[in-house]
Structure formats: structure tokens, C-alpha cells
Amino acid sequence: MTRPYSNDLRERVIAAVVDGQSCRVVAERFDIAVSSVVKWSQRYRATGSVSPGKMGGHRRRVLEPHRAFIVVFRRANLTPLAG
């Protein structure tokens, strides 16, 4: 997976958009994808920040609610009955 662009670049891109330049012009000027400029602009308007969101690790632990149950059965060396 690639690293996110630097906050310095993001701030310069957003500053150019805030100054009134179009996303296409800004993308060409900074040699990045138009979609990146659009997404960063949306993020800035929504949160007031240009920092990238968390990458990866968004998956919640599916079995966490059943942890106690699983631990008891593993310690007893038993398997739950089907049905």
C-alpha cells in the first residue's frame, strides 16, 4: 500500500482551491489526480483538516462479544455442541 501525500502538499493544494482555482487546474499544477484534489477539498470542508484518515486497521473484531464464552470453552478443552 502506498503512503499518503504529505500534509504540506495537501495544505498547498487546499490553499489553491480556497483561492478560487478549479480542481482540474490545481491537479495539473501539482501533478496529482483530480480525484485527490476533490477528495481533499471535501475532507477539508467537512472536517477543517487536510490530514489523511487512518489507513488500514478499520476491521472490528467480530468475535469480541463472544470472548468470555470462547475462553471458557478453550480452557475446559471442550467444543460447543452444534444445534
RAKA-V757439 format. One record per residue. N is the residue number from 1. RES is the residue in one small letter. PSI is psi in radians with two decimals (NA if undefined). OMEGA is omega as a letter, one per 20 degrees, with the letter a starting at -180 (* if undefined). D_FIRST is the distance of its C-alpha to the first C-alpha in whole Angstrom. Layout:
n | res | psi | omega | d_first
N | RES | PSI | OMEGA | D_FIRST
N | RES | PSI | OMEGA | D_FIRST
This chain:
n | res | psi | omega | d_first
1 | m | 2.48 | a | 0
2 | t | 2.79 | r | 4
3 | r | 2.64 | r | 7
4 | p | 2.72 | r | 9
5 | y | 2.76 | a | 13
6 | s | 2.69 | r | 15
7 | n | -0.53 | r | 18
8 | d | -0.82 | r | 21
9 | l | -0.78 | r | 19
10 | r | -0.74 | r | 19
11 | e | -0.70 | r | 23
12 | r | -0.68 | r | 24
13 | v | -0.83 | a | 23
14 | i | -0.67 | r | 24
15 | a | -0.70 | r | 27
16 | a | -0.68 | r | 28
17 | v | -0.74 | r | 27
18 | v | -0.57 | r | 30
19 | d | -0.13 | r | 32
20 | g | 0.02 | r | 32
21 | q | 2.60 | r | 30
22 | s | 2.78 | a | 29
23 | c | -0.64 | r | 25
24 | r | -0.75 | r | 25
25 | v | -0.76 | a | 27
26 | v | -0.73 | r | 25
27 | a | -0.75 | r | 22
28 | e | -0.70 | a | 24
29 | r | -0.72 | a | 25
30 | f | 0.04 | r | 22
31 | d | 0.87 | r | 20
32 | i | 2.97 | a | 17
33 | a | 2.53 | r | 17
34 | v | -0.66 | a | 20
35 | s | -0.59 | r | 18
36 | s | -0.76 | r | 16
37 | v | -0.76 | a | 20
38 | v | -0.83 | a | 21
39 | k | -0.72 | r | 18
40 | w | -0.66 | r | 19
41 | s | -0.76 | r | 23
42 | q | -0.76 | r | 23
43 | r | -0.72 | r | 21
44 | y | -0.76 | r | 23
45 | r | -0.63 | a | 26
46 | a | -0.67 | a | 25
47 | t | -0.32 | a | 25
48 | g | 0.17 | a | 26
49 | s | 2.60 | r | 23
50 | v | -0.03 | a | 20
51 | s | 2.50 | r | 18
52 | p | 2.68 | r | 14
53 | g | 3.04 | r | 14
54 | k | 2.38 | r | 13
55 | m | 2.18 | r | 9
56 | g | 3.02 | r | 9
57 | g | 0.33 | a | 13
58 | h | -0.13 | a | 15
59 | r | 2.18 | r | 16
60 | r | 2.79 | a | 20
61 | r | 1.96 | a | 22
62 | v | -0.62 | a | 24
63 | l | 0.00 | a | 27
64 | e | -0.74 | r | 27
65 | p | -0.36 | a | 31
66 | h | 0.22 | a | 32
67 | r | -0.87 | a | 31
68 | a | -0.75 | r | 35
69 | f | -0.80 | a | 36
70 | i | -0.73 | a | 34
71 | v | -0.75 | r | 35
72 | v | -0.81 | a | 38
73 | f | -0.60 | r | 38
74 | r | -0.68 | r | 36
75 | r | -0.59 | r | 39
76 | a | -0.10 | a | 42
77 | n | 0.67 | r | 40
78 | l | 2.85 | r | 41
79 | t | 2.49 | r | 39
80 | p | 2.54 | r | 39
81 | l | 2.45 | r | 42
82 | a | 2.55 | r | 41
83 | g | NA | * | 43
